[in-house]
Each structure stands twice: as structure tokens, then as C-alpha cells.
Amino acid sequence: MLTSLNRLWCAGCALGICAQLLFLKCQPFALLEPGGTVVHLLAYASLALMLWIAFDGRQPVLAVGGAMLLAAIEAPAAPDFLADAAAAIATGAALLWFGEKKPCAESSPRSREGT
């Protein structure tokens, strides 16, 4: 379970990644491989993950869509955008697939006790 402080920290990290990409015009992991596709994958997978945590997993489309929107604004070339979007979508899909499964009200033991 995430506390609001953890979610706020991740929102701040996501804003930091956005600021670095937009205003400083550099990738967060540029020391690894300047200008490479791996850098794009890491940056946008990290951004999607931070947004996912900030939204507490309740807005998956907004988390992945936000990362993809930044990719569309920031990416100078189509291959870069495709790498960025693929990283955001793959991160969102992995989080949906492997994320915490919360029982719905109809299948919980409490709802069956009342009947």
C-alpha cells in the first residue's frame, strides 16, 4: 500500500523527468548511451512508472497517455517517438498484468455473507 507521501514523491520525480526532457533537452540516462534507443526506453518507462505510482494505479490510461504525450512533444524523430511510446505502453501493460489484483465488491466474501 502506497502512502500519499510516496505518491507525492513519485509525482515530483515524474515532473523532474518532464522538466529535464523539455527544458534541459537531455535524457535522464544520457550517461549510459548518448542519443541511443536504450536511453529513450529507460526514460519513458521510468516516466510511465512514476505517473502510475503517482495516480496509485487508478488512472492507467492517464499515466501511459501522459508519457506518450510528452514523447510526441519532445521526440525529434519518428523512431524516437516510437521507442518512447513503446516503452510507455509496455510499462503500462506490465503493470496491468503483474499489478496488485483488487477484488471487486461482488466477489468479495462480505458481499456473499449478506445473501
Helices and strands as residue ranges (DSSP letters): H 4-22, H 37-54, H 60-74, H 78-98, G 105-107, H 109-113
